Amino acid sequence: MLKFLREDWQFIALVFLWVAVAVFTGPIIYAFLPLSVFFMKSRDMWAELVFGFLIILVLSDITGEFVHMRVFKSAKNMYIAALAIIFLLERQRFVPFSQVFTIFLPFFIYSLFPLVFSNSMVVAVQKTLSYALMYLVVPNYVLYNFRRIGWPFFRNLMFFMAAILLAGWFAHYYGTFYSYVGGRFRGIFGNPNGMAIYCYLTIVLLTVLISLNRQLFSRNEKILLYGVIGFFLIYSGSRSSLTATMIFLLFNRFFARSPFLGFIGLVFFIGAAEVVSSNLEGIITALGLQEYFRLKTLEDGSGRYFAWAFAWGYVQRYFVFGGGFANDEVIMRYNRFYLWSMGHQGGVHNSYLSFWLDTGIVGLLTFLRSFFLLFFKASRLVPMSLAVMFSVLFSIMYESWLIGSLNPYTIVLLVIMTVVSEEEITDWATRVTEPDEEDQPEEDAARPALAAAN
């Protein structure tokens, strides 16, 4: 990790410069970000374009007391716009295109229709466009980087993602008023649950990469990466992300052996979970983990059950076609005072209901159709893809992160989707004899993927 930070010191310096510009000059960041994108492109820093987008999305997630970072919440639109312009102007560079966008294209076409029912047309159009651009831009940039430099791109990406979590430790210098929320650590993310989702998806991506290229990291590097990510996941105190991670880690080996055995095991797990949940309070008390699992909030799901019931009432008004992207945010924001009086703060906390409010039952089913299709196809090449799919389906039940485009979670899922679904990446793993883990990882990782594909 230190080697990566030393070798890419120019990019790290640029990230600090972004923060300094946002803190001391504010609006200038709107011009500085896209100019930085074109500068990196001119220097052939294609990997850094992806890394930069990720850290900008993380910084945009910072809210609350650290007001200087709020400018990134809207400035991030400039970054993805610049990436999209480069993609459109130099589209021949990215041929053949990633298939991720194509698989979800029916959903994006349909998502234009609910806009006619939107109560906030400008915001809805922006959200729809940004969501489509994410699925178009991110997979193609990831795939292009793999063609250019091979596995070192993913190796450096994982080190950078872990470095983001470690950077959150420096939030202590701003005082515990920022680093912690209700006694739970959030690092440089907006809230502890957000950091936990990021950790969960990072563990999934790391595991998938290792399964495809066992030489990508040495044994000590694996321990370091899993240790750092796992520490912050547990430290966040998120029950849903911890459970989603356990579902993935537990069943990825089952699905790798046999999709049928994996599905049977998952059904058994759900049944066992139902039995455990009926006696959960007694089990947690017996283990002395009342504080970690926040036993007082367990019964009402930390206010989620009330939010779900409230959102379900509005679903009836937008049942078939929805009210356009951002409809769920508009509804929750309009009723925020009532929700606060009932002890709830935040959004719907359920991606299914959010999709339903925004695009109706038609849009929800269309999106899930593409989602299932991608992972079922991917499972032929990467059997653990089904474990990824089921764990994500569980995670989005408790948070609405999948309906959001410009957040630090959807981008990680798109990287995962690209890795498991693109044959240029997965075919490499099937053609290479897997050596022992103690062999030199960097020699193998340095082999360009394009040469392997040819």
N, C-alpha and C positions, 0 to 999 in steps of 0.2 A: 504494500500500500504506500509506504514512504517513497519507494522508487517511482511509483506512478505520480505522486504529488511533486517530486523533484523534477521529473522529466516534463511534466505538463504545467510548469510553474507560470508560464505566460497566461494560460487559461485561468488558473487559480487567481492570478493577479487581476484579470479582467472581471472575475466574479466580485472581488472586493471593490473594484472600481464601480461596478453597477450599484452596489450597496451604498458607496460613498456618494455617488451622483443622486441616488434616491433620497438619501438623508439630508444632504446639504443643498441640493438644487431643486428637488421635487420634480416639476413638470418636464425638465430637460430630459429625463429618463425616457420620455415618449419618443424622442428623436434618437437618443443615444442607443437604445436597444436595437432597433432595426439597422442602424449604421454598424453596430457591432456584429450583427449577423452577416451583413455583406462583407465586412472586413474579414471575418473568419472564413467565409467562402473563398475570398480572394487568396487567402493563405492556405487553401486546401485543408482547412481544419474541420473536416466533415464530421468526425466523431465528436468534436467539441460543440458542434451545432446541436447535437442531441443532448449532450451533457448540460449545455447551457439552458436548453429548454426545460429540462428537468428541474434544475435549481431555481429557475425563474418561477416555475409553478409552485415549488416549495415556498419560496419567499412570498408569493402572492397569497399563500394560505395563512400567513401571519396576520393576525387581527388583534383587536383588544388594545392593550396598553402600549404596544410598540407602534405608535401611529405613523412613524416614518416609513414603514414598510407597506402601508396601505396602498401606496401609489402603484405597486406591482400588480394589484388586483385588476386594474384596467390596462396597465402598460403591457401585460402579457399578451394582449391582443395584437400589439405591434410585432411581437416576436413571431407568433405563428403566421401572421400576414406576410412577414419577410420570408419565412421558410416556404410558404405557399408560392410566393412570387418566383423564388429560385427554382422550385420544382416545376412550375409551369413554363418558365423560360428555358429550362434545360432538361425538359422531360425525357429527351433521348438518352440522357446520361443514366436514367433510372430504369430503362427498358431491359428486360421484361419487368413489368410492375408487380408489386406485391398483390396477392389475391385477397387480402383481408378486406380492402375497401369494396371489391367486387362482390364478395359474399354478403356484405351488409348494404349493398346498393339499393335493394328493394325497400328497405326501411327508410333510407335517406330520401328516396323519391316520395314515399308515402308521407313522410314527416312534413312535407311542404303543405299538405292539405289541411291539417289542423290549425294552421296559421290563420285561416279565415275566421276561426272562433276565438282568437286570442284577444285578451283584454289589455295586452301590452305588446303591440305589434313590433315595435323597434327592437325591444329586448329579445322577443321570441325569434325574430329573424337572425339576430346576432348569435343567439345560442344555437340555432339550427345550423347556421353556417360554420361556426366554430367546431361543432360536434362532427360534422362531415369532414372538415379539414383535418381534424385529429386522426381520423381513420384513414385518410388519404396520405397525409404527410408522414406521420411517425413510422408506420410499417415500411414505407419506401425508403426513408432515410436509414433505418436500421438495416434493411436488406442491402442497400448500396454500400454501407460501411463494411458489412461482412464480405461483400465482393472485393472491396478495395484492400482491406488489411486482415481479413479473416478473424480468427478467434481472439486475438489481442483486443479487438473492439469490445467484446463482451467481458473479457477479463478486466479491462480498465473501467468499464461501466460498473461492474460489481464493486470494485474498490471505491469508485466515486460515490456510489449509493451508500456504502458503509460510512464513508467520510462525512456525508451529510448528517447521518445520525450522530457521529462523534462531535460534529460541529455544534450540535444542539447542547452538548455539555457546556459549551462556553456561554450559553444563555444564563448560566448561574451568575455570570458577572453583571447581569442586569438585575439580579435579585430574584429571590424565590417567587416574587409576585408575578414574574413572567414565566419562569421555568415550570411552575406547577399550577395546576388547576384542581382545587379540591383535594390537594395532597397527591395528585397523580401527575407524573412527569409528561411534558409535551415537547420538550426540546425547542426546535425552531418551527414546529408545526403549529397550526391554529388551535388544536386541542389534542388531548391524549388519544382519543379514538382515531383521529386522523393519522397520528404517528404510528399507531398500532396497525392500521390498514396498510400503511406503507411497509412496515416490517413484515407483515404477513405475505404481501405480494413479492417482496424482495427475497424472502425465503423460498417461495415457489419458483421464482426465476432462477435463483442460485441452484436449486435442486435439479431443475430441468437442464440447465447448462452442464452441470456435472454429469448427469446421466448420458448426455450426448458426447461429452469429451472429458473423460476421467483424468486426462493429463492437464486440464486447463489450470488447475490449482494444485499446489503441493499439499501434503497432509496438514502442515502447520497453517497454511493459508486458509484451508477449509475450516480448521478449528477457530481461527481468528474471525473469519467472516460470520460463521454460524454463531459464534460466541457474542460478537458485537450486536448482531441483529436480534438474536434471542434475548439478550439482556434488556434491550430497549423495549422489546415486545412485552416482556414480563413486567418491566418497570412502568409501562403505560397503564397497567391495571385494566386492560380491555378484555372483557370476558368473551365477546363475540369473535374478535380477531384471534384470540388464543385458541378458541374452539375450532375456527376455520383452519388454522395452521395444523392443529392436531388431526383434523379430518384429512387434510392433504398428506401429511407425513405418514399417517397410519395406513391410508388406502392406496398410496401411489405404488407400493410394492404388490398389492393385491391386483390392481389393474394392469401392472406390468406383466404379471404372470398370466392373467386371464381376465378379460372384461366381465365375463359371467361371474367369476369368483369375486371380483371387485364389487359388482352390483349386489350380489348376495350378502357380502360382508357389510356393505353400506346399509342395506335394509335391516340387518341384524343390529348394526350400530344405532340406527334410529330407534328401533324397538327398545334397546337397552337404555338409550338416552331418555326415553319416555319413563321408564321405570325409575331411573336415577332422579329425574326432575321431580317426580312425585315425593321423593324423600330427600331432596337436595338440601333443605334447610338443616336437617339433622346431620347429614353427612358433612357439610361445611363446618357446622358447630363442633362436631367430633374431631375434625382435623385442625381446629383452631384457626381457620382461615376466614373468619367473619369479616375482618377489616379489608383484606385484599379483594374478596368477592363482593364487598359492599352489600352485605346481607339485607340491610334496611331498604335498599332500592331494588332488590331482586324480584320482589313480588309484582311490582308494577313496571319492570323492565326499564328502570331509570326514566320513567315518563313516556317511553316509546308506545306502550299499549294505548295510552290516551291519545297520542298523536296519530296512531293508526286508525283508531275509531273515528277521530275527527276528520282525517283525510278520506276515510271510506264514505263518510256522509257526503263529501263533495264529489267523490267519484261518480255518484249517481247522476250528477248533473253533466258529467263529461264521459259517460260510460262507453259510448261507441267510438267516437272520433277524438276525444280529448280537446284541450284548449290551447295547444301549441306549446313548444318548449318554454320553460320558465313559468308555466302556469302554476305548478306546485309551489314555487317560491313566492309568487304573487299572492296566492291564497293564504299561505302561512304568515307572510309579512302583514297582510291586511288585517288578519285576526290575531296579531301578536299580543295585544293587550289582554284579550280574553285568554289566550294560551298561557301568558305569564301568570294571570290570576289563578289558573288551574295548576300552576307549578311546572309548566313545560316551557322550555326554551329551545329554539332551533327549528329544524325543518321536519319533514315527514319521517325521516329515519327508516325508509324502506324504499328500495329502488323499484320494486314492482309497482307499488302504489304511485310513486312519482312518475314512472313511465305511463301508468294508466291515466293519471290526471293530465299529462302533457299530450299524449298521443292516442289515448283511448285504448280499448281492448284490442282493436285492430292493430294499432302500433305496437302494443306490448307483445302480442303473438307474433307479429312480423319480426320484431327484434329478436325474440327468443328463438324463432325459427332459424335465423342466421347464426345466432350464438351456438345453438346445438349443432347445426350443420358444420360449422368450423371445427368444433372440438371432436365431433364424431369422425370427420375426415382425418383430422390430425391424429386420432388414436390409432390409425393404421400404421403410422410412422413412429409415433411416440405414445405408447400405451398409457403412460401416466397422465396423458392429456385429460382423460375422464376424471381422474382424481382432482386435477386443476379445476375442471368444470364444476363438479359438485361442491367443492370448497368455496368457489366464487358464488355459486347459487346460494349457499348458506350465508356468506358474508354480506351480500347485498340485501338480505332479508332484514338486517339490522341497521343499515346505513344507506343513504341515497347517493353514494359516490359514483355509481355507474352511470347515472343520468347526467352527471356533470362532465363537461368536456375538458375544460382547462383547470384540472386539478392534478396533484402529484400522484394520483392513484390510477386513473384511467390510462395515463401514458405508460405506466409499468405493465398494466394488463395488456396493452397493445403490443409491447415488446414481447411479452410471453406468447401472445397469439401468433406473432410473426415467427418466433423461434420454433414453435411446435407445428406450424402449418406450412412453412416454406420448405420445399423439397431440396432446395440448394443447401440449406442448413442441415436438415435431417439426413439427407443422403450421405453427407460426409461421415456421419457417425456409423452408418451401416457398412461403409466401404473400408473403414480403418480398423485394423485389429487392435483391440484395447490392451495397452501394456500395463505393467504394474504402476501403482500410484507413486512409487518412490522414484520413477524415472524423472528426467528433467522436464518440467512442465513448459518452460518457456520455449524450448526448441520446437516442440510440437505445436504450441499455440501460435508461433510465428509463421507457420506455413499458411500462405494465403488461401482463403476458401475458394477463390476463383480458379486457382490452379487445380485444386482438388476436384472442382466441379467439371473441369474440362478433361 
